[in-house]
């Protein structure tokens, strides 16, 4: 708080509304981490009341902060209103709209409205793919699978879990620590038919084999690059020694 308060003071001294908005956002975000939801809303509202803020992303994030404060405080109706307003602020800013759609979907899931959650998660998923943001798309796919699992639609749930795994393979370096095994296990727990359960288990084994192979290939690629650098370094040292003689 002390650091961001100092940043806020500096932004006022510089009379820069964009820096002021960012400082209020950081203070709101810090308050959220401290579970101080009313204080988070206070800072976010201060930022939204600023005039002449030309960087729209800070306005969107401040409105999103308000939604998150209500969501974390389990005030779902207020959270929905705040997130919808943030989406309106985002307009054609796909990146900003995407993560707010995700937060709106989480609100619907908390309320048990999985149809509405799936609708907004699909928007988030499509936007992430459009932006080639594969980690975010994979995360949305996993949440979509959870929604369809809750709705008893195992076919759709399985399809999205497979999409998530395929997205991990598109960007393995960034996704090594991202797993959806919990979602697969949740689905398995709901399947009563033994043959269907075996089919899903075989799918999981196949997908994990592909993922492991991708990780091994990526590690081998990095190891090869390091070995090439070492060989180049040896060659340079050898050339220098020959020249000095």
Helices and strands as residue ranges (DSSP letters): H 2-14, H 17-33, H 37-48, H 56-72, H 76-90, H 94-111, H 114-130, H 134-150, H 154-170, H 172-175, H 181-190, H 194-244
